[in-house]
């Protein structure tokens, strides 16, 4: 059977899309034309069987895609004007996940920083704001880092960043700032540092996409929602295969949900006003991996007695001290299960649980699945128990 020749018209987004398309291509004997990844120019005169694109704001590419007579799939819904089928991540779910992360960390003041003024930014904002407002809080919306008019960039980047700085400086401390993507989050971090705003103590920052190169290359590593771009690319390729086989594009294409959040230092702090509670939280953060950690030892890290601390802790965090220890241990365990291949027993020990039985019981009560099932569901590369 002759290999199908597919043009990969993706030049301005993340490697996850490439990996997803490439995985499908290997499974279905496709040949990928990848010149655009290297030349960043439109291959006029190209002829083949189908196109997978991420046009974004490149209007010249949009005109090219419209004029090619073959099945086409776009990997975002920002360019509905193309008039072709598309696949997209669940942006509302991404926003809701960021909100849940901040709310769990006891934040009461929230802000949103858009990258630009398009439909994807609005969808993420909607998911974030709905969850924040449902919890009884209000949201401050900052100006976009970049402005669009008819898919054309507008304004001055430095001027826009100055507006962001003014808005950030006016936020109450501490505040939780959700950014459209990791690029926006890195810019917010830079502004905070110029203003002398401590991250995460005064400003917690969360981005989207988990671009590890970017999230780990800044002075305060960035927490990020994991947008499942690989699945977006894979499902886009699967849709293109159906179109090339003569099927009609479905009217309702499911959105690809996010895979979770990677916790890094930029949100590694619960938002509290009471200094003694803050000291207790720091002790828990530093010593949660000790299976024999006692509440009395956490109390000893403060300057007040147990009962006043327990009252203040419950008032500030809405959890008991023991519940917070368990929460931190579970968070550590989830991270290890998703991002390492350590045996489940080793994960239990590293997270501070007294043994495998206790770990399984507490983990299932929290997540509804066993640690091994959680690892498989989160797509860990290997699982050993």
Secondary structure, DSSP 4 states (H G I P E B T S, - for coil): -PPEEEEEEE-SS-HHHHHHHHHHHHHTTEEEE-HHHHH-S--TT---SEEEEE-TT-HHHHHHHHH--SEEEES-STTGGG-S-B--B-HHHHHHHHHHHHHHTT---EEEE-SSSSHHHHHHHHHHHHHHHHTT--EEEEPPSSEESSSSEES-HHHHHHHHHHHHHHS-SSEEEEESSHHHHHHHHHHHHHHT--TTTTEEEEEES--HHHHTTSSSPPEEE---HHHHHHHHHHHHHHHHTTPPPPSSPPPBPP--EE--GGG-S---S-HHHHHHHHHHHHHTT-TT--HHHHHHTSSS-HHHHHHHHHHHHSS-HHHHHHHHHHHHHHHHHHH----HHHHHHHHT-S-HHHHHHHHHHHHSS-HHHHHHHTT-S----
